[in-house]
Amino acid sequence: MTKPLKSEGELFKKIMGKEWLNLHPDIQKRFSKNPELGHPLKYTGTLEELSCSFWGEILD
């Protein structure tokens, strides 16, 4: 039986596998905080760049 993941942070690490280590340390730190499912972390700041896929543009 598979043990359920405790958080979204753990899910990202599991999905990414070894690629997790290629992320910038700041990104690893952000997602290693492991918020509980359904209880997202909120950040404040300025977004310098934003891009999306074709479908993301259409859905906006």
Secondary structure, 3 states (H helix, E strand, C coil): CCCCCCEHHHHHHHHHHHHHHHCCHHHHHHHCCCCECCCCCCCCCCCCCCCCCHHHHHHC
